[in-house]
Amino acid sequence: GLKDYQFPQDEAVAPSNPFLEEEEGLKKDSRLADLATELLMVATSRRSLHLYNISNTRGKVGTFCIFKTVYKIGEDVIGTFNFSEGDIPCLQFSVSLQTEESIQEEFQRRRGQPVSFTVHARHQESCLHTAQSSFSLPIPLNSTPGFTTNIVSLKWRLHFEFVTSGESAGTCLVRGSQSEAVTWTGVEQMEVDTFSWDLPIKVLPTNPILASYVSQFSSTNSITI
């Protein structure tokens, strides 16, 4: 996309400092880097409400809200759940930030080679009687942005797993006239249903200066003879 970018023609006649020598190729590379950084910021700063209904075969479990699906390396993926309007109680949920690596069939070492999944961050929470909850998953600075070639493709996604009650879980209430102490204990066994859901997201490169902060520690090597 940057190859077709037309640079301003008046830059060649702009006032220059005679004490600074800079080749035109270096100036063009610098402008390309600045333009790429600007386009990256525009693409990853757009926010729009994305609302998804979470349901299984028995009814609605809740809703999931996320404000953007395009990120850059080093950002946090933030989402919120609303279980207050669900018909089926949710006992537990987990969210994993994953990459999906697939190789084209003609380049596979063996036929039917499975897709490789890597988990970069994970959040798990018990949420029975929870009206709302949220999560924040950081995208590691040393990870690889999504890409596609004629040999291999790398895609990012959010992998959700939900554990719901198999039976209607009624809300326990304490009577106002209860004179004796009451102790609540959890059930030993419960029928549950499980289901999963995948939400594709896009992860773009980050500013090289930010990526250079990954390793700020000096390292030394020595050979003992």
Buried (B, 14 or more C-beta within 10 A) or exposed (E): EEEEEEEEEEEEEEEEEEEEEEEEEEEEEEBBEEBBBEBBEEBBEEEEEEEBEBBBEEEBBBBBBBEBBBBBBBBEBBBEBBBEEBEBBBBBBBBBBBBBEBBEEEEEEEEEEEEEEEEBBEBEBEBBEBEEBEBEBEBEBEBBBBEEEEEEBBBBBBBBBBBBBBEEBEEEEEEEEEEEEEEEEEEEEEEEBEBEBEBEBBBBBBBEEEBEEEEEEEEEEEEEE
